[in-house]
Structures are given as C-alpha cells and as structure tokens.
Amino acid sequence: MGHNHHTHSHDKSVINEGNLLISALLNLIITIAEIIGGIISNSLALLSDALHNLGDTSAVTIAYLANLISKRITAIKKLSDTKGLRYWLPLLTPLS
C-alpha cells in the first residue's frame, strides 16, 4: 500500500486576487471580441453571449474588489486591536 503526500491546501478563506484579476481581464477581452464579431457578422447569438460574458466579468470584478476591501478592513481591525485605535475604527471603515 502506498502513502499519500498531500501538500497543497484546500483553505477557501485565502483568495488569490491575481487569479481573479486575470480571469476578469480575459473574460473582458473575450467579451469585446464577441461584441466586435457579433457586429461584423450580424450575429445576435454572439451579441447575446457577449452580454452574458459581460455579466460574468462584472461578477468576477465585484469579487476582486470585495476581496481587496475585506483585506483593508481586516488590516484596519488588526491595527486597531494592536495599536489602540478601536475608537477610530468606526470612522476609518467607510474610507476603506
């Protein structure tokens, strides 16, 4: 019987924002290409798929931005816990 060297993590709390950004940019490029191709070829199918991809691009972009905001809020909370800024946190949170 063999043994398993399982070394990678399945922790879903860590999001690689680089992957989200690349995914959003690639999806945007595909969307633009579909819009151009749909206009040139008079294809309603390509245009409707482009609008669907634009929705996907928006969702991934929102996920990317939400991840950035949550990291900033977490950093502010850690700072407030360690540096005595807990009184400033309600004022700083909207800025993040």
C-alpha positions in Angstrom: 0.0 0.0 0.0 1.3 3.4 -0.9 1.2 6.6 1.1 -0.1 10.0 0.1 2.0 13.2 0.1 -0.9 15.7 0.2 0.9 19.1 0.5 -1.5 21.6 -1.0 -4.2 23.4 0.9 -7.9 23.4 0.4 -8.5 26.5 2.5 -11.1 28.6 0.8 -10.5 31.6 3.0 -7.4 32.6 1.0 -8.3 34.0 -2.3 -5.6 34.7 -4.9 -6.6 38.2 -6.2 -4.2 37.8 -9.1 -6.3 34.9 -10.4 -9.4 36.9 -10.1 -7.9 39.8 -11.9 -6.6 37.7 -14.8 -9.9 35.9 -15.1 -11.8 39.3 -15.2 -9.4 40.7 -17.9 -9.5 37.5 -20.0 -13.3 37.5 -19.8 -13.4 41.2 -20.8 -11.2 40.5 -23.8 -13.4 37.7 -24.9 -16.5 39.9 -24.4 -15.0 42.7 -26.6 -14.1 40.2 -29.3 -17.6 38.7 -29.3 -19.1 42.2 -29.5 -16.9 43.1 -32.5 -17.5 39.7 -34.1 -21.3 39.9 -33.5 -21.5 43.4 -35.0 -19.3 42.5 -38.0 -21.2 39.2 -38.7 -24.6 40.5 -37.7 -24.9 37.6 -35.2 -27.5 38.0 -32.5 -26.1 34.9 -30.8 -22.6 36.4 -30.5 -24.0 39.6 -29.1 -26.2 37.9 -26.6 -23.3 35.7 -25.5 -21.2 38.9 -25.2 -23.8 40.4 -22.8 -23.8 37.1 -20.8 -20.0 37.3 -20.6 -20.2 40.9 -19.6 -22.3 39.8 -16.6 -19.7 37.2 -15.7 -16.9 39.8 -16.0 -18.9 42.1 -13.7 -19.3 39.3 -11.1 -15.6 38.4 -11.1 -14.7 42.1 -10.9 -17.0 42.6 -7.9 -15.5 39.6 -6.2 -12.0 41.0 -6.8 -13.0 44.4 -5.4 -14.8 42.8 -2.4 -11.7 40.8 -1.6 -9.5 43.9 -1.7 -11.9 45.8 0.6 -12.1 42.9 3.0 -8.3 42.8 3.3 -8.2 46.5 4.0 -10.9 46.2 6.7 -9.0 43.2 8.2 -5.8 45.3 8.2 -7.5 48.2 9.9 -9.1 45.9 12.5 -5.7 44.3 13.3 -4.2 47.7 13.6 -6.9 48.8 15.9 -6.5 45.8 18.1 -2.8 46.2 18.4 -2.3 50.0 18.5 -5.3 51.1 20.5 -7.2 52.6 17.5 -10.5 50.8 18.3 -12.1 54.2 18.8 -11.2 55.3 15.3 -12.3 52.2 13.6 -15.9 53.3 13.0 -14.6 56.5 11.4 -12.0 54.7 9.3 -14.1 51.8 8.0 -16.1 53.9 5.4 -12.8 55.2 4.0 -11.7 51.7 3.1 
